[in-house]
């Protein structure tokens, strides 16, 4: 009996993930429960519902000093169960920094790497995507997205070829402003996609009227950017104490209020707040742990922020 297997064999990815979690040390108090997972509709694959954006925050120099806090951010992110990292060639050095730090921490194979193509023309797009692979130090990418729909018809043909060849696993499109929703909706209706990335927060709710319901109808996973409305939500509540009742849904900070409100929408797959501060990373990750608000509580949360 002692030689009988007690579970499925460990894959290389699982082993690396366990090693990374051990290296990250103990999780902060209150974040020890499993991180919420959501399925990608096109495949059923589960991914953590709280990811990590890299816009601005990962665009730093090459020195160890410049990257020290980001190294800790990434280490703690993986240790707390995070996997989804989103970047773009538009974000300066962010792809290279994320790739270098992931390689240094030996967590590249545990991550769900998402980036974008942001140029015009087939050849330029291929060149840029090859560069992203090198910068992220990846053999293939989990998700390639067409950034802000730039030349999307051209790039979508290339992405389908790359997906068929196994160079990417999923494909999608992105935007960050409601003014683009007409075109975004047309693309979602016309093309089979795995992911759409869109802005959605208590300060920018337009996506819940059109894009989120359509994504659910079409079986498209949703990544949420700008979850804090570029910091605008924190300005709204500046100087205000966190109400006691939000503890009922496990919120210990305003950031968790904002993120749990997003995650409670059934159309959201993963939210990707960006940070360069380890303490903020740990705070954000707690939003993916414990209960989520029901619809009545979501409206109460919205009223709370609107009153600011």
Beta strands, then each sheet from edge to edge (+ up, - down):
strand 1: 37-39
strand 2: 46-48
strand 3: 52-53
strand 4: 84-86
strand 5: 112-117
strand 6: 141-146
strand 7: 168-174
strand 8: 195-199
strand 9: 221-225
strand 10: 270-271
sheet 1: 1+ 2-
sheet 2: 3+ 4+ 5+ 6+ 7+ 8+ 9+ 10+
end
